[in-house]
Amino acid sequence: MGWMVEMALKVEHELHNRRRGRNWGVGLLLLALIGIVFGLTVVKVLGLSDITQMERFDHVARPQLEPGALEAAEKRAAEQAAQRAAEEGEP
């Protein structure tokens, strides 16, 4: 009777072998995808010589990145304030 229990524990169905093979394949594909994403990230970060280049990719307008943008914005605000003051002064 002991030999039947021992034999039953070692016997695997063909379905288990196929599933194990598929699981290994999916695992390898996931590792490959993770490796590709990590590699692209490392290449992108190491390729930047200046940190302000990284800030350009966040799709937000940042005047401090453009030379002369702050001065132009201040000048435009002053002109608009002067125009409003002139409009308010006229009846």
C-alpha positions as CSV (number, residue, x, y, z in Angstrom):
1,M,0.0,0.0,0.0
2,G,2.9,2.4,0.7
3,W,4.1,2.0,-2.8
4,M,0.8,3.3,-4.2
5,V,0.9,6.5,-2.1
6,E,4.5,7.1,-3.1
7,M,3.9,6.5,-6.7
8,A,0.8,8.8,-6.7
9,L,2.8,11.7,-5.3
10,K,5.4,11.5,-8.0
11,V,3.1,11.2,-11.0
12,E,2.4,14.4,-12.8
13,H,-0.1,14.8,-15.5
14,E,0.9,16.0,-18.9
15,L,-1.1,19.2,-18.3
16,H,1.2,20.2,-15.4
17,N,4.2,19.9,-17.6
18,R,2.6,22.1,-20.3
19,R,1.6,24.7,-17.7
20,R,5.1,24.7,-16.3
21,G,6.6,25.4,-19.7
22,R,4.1,28.2,-20.4
23,N,4.8,29.7,-17.0
24,W,8.5,29.7,-17.7
25,G,7.9,31.4,-21.0
26,V,5.7,34.1,-19.5
27,G,8.2,34.6,-16.8
28,L,11.1,35.0,-19.3
29,L,9.0,37.5,-21.4
30,L,8.2,39.6,-18.3
31,L,11.9,39.6,-17.3
32,A,12.8,40.7,-20.8
33,L,10.3,43.5,-20.8
34,I,11.5,44.7,-17.4
35,G,15.1,44.6,-18.7
36,I,14.2,46.6,-21.8
37,V,12.4,49.3,-19.8
38,F,15.3,49.5,-17.2
39,G,17.9,49.7,-20.0
40,L,16.0,52.5,-21.8
41,T,15.7,54.4,-18.5
42,V,19.4,54.0,-17.7
43,V,20.4,55.2,-21.3
44,K,18.1,58.2,-21.1
45,V,19.3,59.3,-17.7
46,L,23.0,58.8,-18.5
47,G,22.5,60.6,-21.8
48,L,21.5,63.8,-20.1
49,S,24.4,66.2,-19.5
50,D,22.2,68.8,-17.8
51,I,19.4,68.2,-15.3
52,T,17.3,71.0,-16.9
53,Q,17.0,68.7,-20.0
54,M,15.0,66.3,-17.8
55,E,12.6,69.0,-16.8
56,R,11.7,69.7,-20.4
57,F,10.0,66.3,-20.7
58,D,7.2,66.9,-18.1
59,H,5.0,68.9,-20.5
60,V,4.7,71.9,-18.2
61,A,5.6,75.4,-19.2
62,R,8.6,76.5,-17.1
63,P,9.8,80.1,-17.8
64,Q,13.0,79.5,-15.9
65,L,14.1,77.1,-18.6
66,E,13.8,79.7,-21.4
67,P,16.3,82.5,-21.4
68,G,14.6,85.9,-21.3
69,A,11.1,84.4,-20.7
70,L,10.8,85.8,-17.2
71,E,11.8,89.3,-18.3
72,A,9.3,89.1,-21.2
73,A,6.5,88.0,-18.9
74,E,7.2,90.8,-16.4
75,K,7.3,93.4,-19.3
76,R,4.0,92.0,-20.7
77,A,2.4,92.2,-17.2
78,A,3.6,95.8,-16.8
79,E,2.2,96.8,-20.2
80,Q,-1.2,95.2,-19.4
81,A,-1.3,97.0,-16.0
82,A,-0.5,100.3,-17.7
83,Q,-3.2,99.7,-20.3
84,R,-5.8,98.9,-17.6
85,A,-4.8,102.0,-15.7
86,A,-5.2,104.1,-18.8
87,E,-8.6,102.6,-19.6
88,E,-9.8,103.2,-16.0
89,G,-8.7,106.8,-16.2
90,E,-10.6,107.5,-19.4
91,P,-14.4,108.0,-19.0
